[in-house]
Amino acid sequence: MDNLTYHHPHKSLNFAQSAIKKDAEILYSDHKRPRLQICSIVQGFGSLKPLWILLFIVFANAMAVAQRCSVNILKEKTENGYILFFRTESSSAEAIIKSINWSTGSSDEKIRVNTNGKYCIRIAFDNGCVAEKCLEIGDLGTEPTRCGIDFKKEEQNGRVFICVYSTNPNDEIKEVRWANGSNDRCIPYSSIGSASFCVKVITKNGCELSKCLEGDPPVCKVEIERVIRDNGGIYLRASPGTEGVKSFQWSNGSTERCIPLPSDLKEICVKAFFGNGCIASDCVPTGEACRLEIVRKTDESGNIVLCAETSSVSQNYRIKWSTGDTTKCIRVPTQLKEVCAVAVFANGCEIRKCITLVNTDCKIEIVRKTDDAGNVFLCAVGNSSTAPVRYKWSNGDTTSCIRWDKSVEKYCITAEFRNGCIAEDCIMIDVPGCAVKIVRSTDEKGNIVLCADTGPTDELKRYFWSTGDSTACIKIRPEFKGELCVKVLDSNGCWARDCINIRPEECKIVITQKRDAEGLTYLCAGPLSNTKIRVVWNTGDTSDCIVVKEDGYYCAKAYFPNGCETSACIMVGEDTCKVGIRQARVENGFLLSATARKDASFKYIQWSTNENTQTIFVDKTGEYCVKVELENGCVATACIKVELPSCQVIIVREGNRLFAKTSGEGDKYLEWSTGETTREILITTLTKYCVKYVDASGCVAEACIDLSPRGVKDNNTGEGNNSSSQGDLNTFVEEGIDVFPNPVSDRFYLRANNLPAASYQYQVISSAGQLISQGNIALNDAYSIPLEIDTNSWDSGIYIIRMWSADRIFYSRFMKQ
C-alpha cells in the first residue's frame, strides 16, 4: 500500500477495485444509476490508515457514479468523397443523445466530406456522459475538390435581394438553408437586419458549407407625428423620412397612414415598407404615458370652475381649453353643455379630455299653468334641495315663469344650481284642431315633390320645412335620401308637424324594353324594390307590361302604397339610338364625354383618337368623333368640333381659396367679381364667383363658379371671338387630391382633401397625352386610398391623374422615377 500516493489516484483506484471486487455490491437507485455499498469496503480495509480509507471512499464513489459511453466514426464512399456517420455505446441502456457536434460545425447525424484531413465528433448524453472520436482521411488525392460560396446583391422588380452562389464554376448550389428558415437562393436584403446573417448550403459536388455576412440594409426612416383635427380628435400619422414607401403596418393591425390615437394601448408602433426592400419603424407612447383629468369645482359665487389635473411623470405641459383659455383653471359660462381640454406634454404626448356639465343629480321641469283670464304660463320647477340660482329660457327670458306666446311651438330652459349642477327641460305646446300630412309625388323631370296638406281650410298658414323652405310645396333631387319634416302654423296659433323618410329606391320605377321570338316589342314598368305598385301608361293601359304597336314616346306613372307617385318614360324607335358628346373645359384642353339616354348603357365605345373610354382629354383644335354600340344593339355616331381658344381662364379651388389659371399671349387685365385683381382670392362666403381675363392681344375670357349650397356650377364663357357653343363647358375643376409618395417609384396612394364620398372615374395620362390607366374608385372617409396600379413599366416623367363624378372634376400631377 506504500506505493499508493496522492498524485496517482487512478493507480490507487485500480488496486482498490481488485481488492474489494468480491465484497462490493452494486445497487441501483430510482434513477437507474449505480452506487457501491461502502460498508463491505470498509470492512476489507480495516488495517488501512484512516486518511487512505477516506481517499479510497471518495475515488471509489466517483468511479461508481461515472458512466461509460463511447462513439465510433464510420464512413461510406461516394463519388466525390465520403459520408461520415457514427455509432455509440453507453453503459446505460436508457441514455439519450443530447447534442451532436462535428468539427465541421455541423450538428447532423451524417456529414459529407470531400477533402483530406482530420474529422472529429463529440456526443453528449442526457445522463452527463460525453464521448469523443476522430478519424483521419487521407486517400482523397492531393488536389481537394474546390468548394466555396459567396454573396452578391441582385435587383428584382425594383427590390434589392441578397443571393448566395458557388464560387466553383463547375459546381452549383443544390440545397439552401438561411438563418430565418428560408430555402430560397435569394432573400430580400431587408431581412438581413443589422446583425450577422448566416446560410448553410449543399452543392451538387457534395460540398457542405456555411457562411455569414454582416447586415448593411438600405437607409430608410419613418416617424410618428401627432395631428389634431378641426373636431379636436387626435390622430397619429406615419411620416416617412425617405421616399419610396409602399405600405404601412401599425401594431394595432391598421394599414392606413393616419389612425386615431388608441386609448387602450400604452405604446403604438408603425412599420414602413419601402420599395427598395428597406423596413423602418417608430414607436410613441399613448394615453398611459400622459394622464389628464378635468376636475369640477364651484367658487363662492356658485360659478362652475374646471381645473386640468395631471398625474403624468412629465409634469411640464401646455393646456388649451375649447373655450380658448390656456390657464390651468377656467370659469365656465352657464350656457355651455360640454367643455374639452387638450394637454401637450414635454415628452410629446398629447391627450384630450371632455366633461359634460349637465348633471343628472338635479332636475328641472317646465309646468304649464293657466290663470283666471285664460292666459297660459310656463314655470320652471326644480326637484333639488337647492333652488336654482339662474334661469335661461330659449326666448331669452331669465325669470322662473314666462307667459306663453302662441306663435312659439317649443320652449326650453336651462337652470343652474348653487352646487354647480346644470339641468335642462323642454316642452311642446300642442293645440288641438289642426293637422298636416306630407304628400309625395314626382314631376316630369323626375324630381321629388313634397306638399304639406292641411286639408280644406280658409285660415292663413306659415310653412317651416327642415330644408329652410317656407312654401307649401318643395322639390328635392331624385337621389336624396333621408328624413324631411314640415311645421305649419295657422292664424289661430295652432302648430302641426309631419315628417317623411325619403328612400330613392322605394319610389322609383324602370321601364325595360324586351322583344319576344315573334318580333313583338314589350315595355315593362317595375319598381327597384319588392313593392306592389299600380301602373298607368300614357296609352291608357293599366298593366305592368304593354305591347308596342308603333314608334313613339311611352310613359308610365306608378302609384306606391306609401303615397309616392313617380313616372318614367322611354323613346321607342329612332331616338333611342342616339349618342351625344359632352364637352368640359379643363386646364390646357377639354374633356369630351360620350352621352346617351339615361335608360341606355354603353356596350362598346370607339373614338376617332383610337381611345375606348367614355371620357377622353383633348388639347388640339379639330373635329372629334365617337362611335358607340348600346346594350340594345343600337350603333350610333356623333362628332364635335373643338376649337382651343387663343386665351382662356380656369378657376381652381383649393380649400378656402380660388385661383385663376390663365393662358394667352401675355397678361393685360384680370379682375374678379369681388373687385380683386390678384390671381388668388379668399372665399369669404358661399356664393357665385366670376373672373374676367384679357391677354395682351385683346382676347377676352371669363369663368364662373357657384359655391352656394343650391348653386349650379357655371361655365367658362371662353374667349372673345373664338368661343364654341357646342357641348356643356363645365369647368368646376379642383385640385382636390394629392398623390404620395411623389415622386412615385412603385405603388402610390391618393389622399383626398375634403372630397365628398362618392364613386369616381379616374384616368392617368402621360405628359405626351397618352392614356396610361383608367378605372373606377370608391371614395369614402379613409385618410388615403391605395391605387393598385403597377407602375414598374411606366417611363420616367410627369403624369396627370384626373378623377370626376357627375358634376365635379379633380386632378393632380405627379412624377414617376
Secondary structure, DSSP 8 states (H G I E B T S, - for coil): -TT--TT-HHHHHHHHHHHHTTT--EEE-TT--EEE-HHHHHHHTTTS-HHHHHHHHHHHHHHHH---EEEEEEEEE-SSSEEEEEEEEESSTT--EEEEEETTS--SS-EEE-S-EEEEEEEEETTS-EEEEEEEE--S-SS-----EEEEEEEETTEEEEEEEES-TT--EEEEEETTS--SSEEEGGGS-SSEEEEEEEETT--EEEEEEE-------EEEEEEE-TTS-EEEEEEESSS-EEEEEETTS--SSEEE--SS-SEEEEEEEETTS-EEEEEEE-GGGS--EEEEEE-TTS-EEEEEE---S---EEEEETTS--SSEEE--TT-SEEEEEEEETTS-EEEEEEE-B-TTS-EEEEEEE-TT--EEEEEEE-SSS-EEEEEETTS--SSEEE--TT--EEEEEEEETTS-EEEEEEE---SS---EEEEEE-TTS-EEEEEE--S--S-EEEEETTS--SSEEEE-TT--EEEEEEEEETTS-EEEEEEEE-GGGG-EEEEEEE-TTS-EEEEEEESSS---EEEETTS--SSEEE--SSEEEEEEEE-TTS-EEEEEEEESGGGS--EEEEEEETTEEEEEEE--TT--EEEEEETTS--SSEEEE-S-EEEEEEEEETTS-EEEEEEEE---SSEEEEEEETTEEEEEEESSSEEEEEETTS--SSEEE--SSSEEEEEEEETT--EEEEEEE-STT----B--EEGGG---SS--B--EE--EEEESSSBSS-EEEEESS--SEEEEEEEEETTS-EEEEEEEEE-S-SEEEE----TTS-SEEEEEEEE-SS-EEEEEEEE-
